[in-house]
């Protein structure tokens, strides 16, 4: 008896649902329909979007320019500050876009000094006449024709290759053995 009653209720619900679905689908400008038009249901979102509040203190973080750094002026009004001795240091600090980047030295076969940080993608290449700053993230040149004040007056960049050049070394004092 219970099974018969359950089957009857399921059948009645099924037929009423089917009639309601066909009525909703077939409902046009007929005058016999007295029900208001049903609003289409929005599909369920796949994931919930959470808007985060902007933290101005965190978003506007500006690293200070390291003390003792040298200013490099570049083409198109760009500039960066570099702290470290390119001739001997294994890591230099570049202050670019209000942030400090620690760039470790990379070995090159061309004689250029290259400092590259894989994590940030910042790449500084210095040749005797200029420096260039690259970004690995989008394969772009951030700054070009960068020079210090001394380089703008004709000096060469203080690169490791330039420091090793024997023509640039100071002459050694004459030893007593050379005088005899």
Buried (B, 14 or more C-beta within 10 A) or exposed (E): EEEEEEEEEEEEEEEEEEEEEEEEEEEEEEEEEEEEEEEEEEEEEEEEEEEEEEEEEEEEEEEEBBEEBBEBBBEEEBEBBBBBEBBEBEEBBBBBEEEBBBBEBBEEEEEBBBBBBEEBBBBBBBBBEBBBBBBEEEEEEBBBBBBBEEBEEEEBBBBBBBBEEEEEEEEEEEEEEEEE
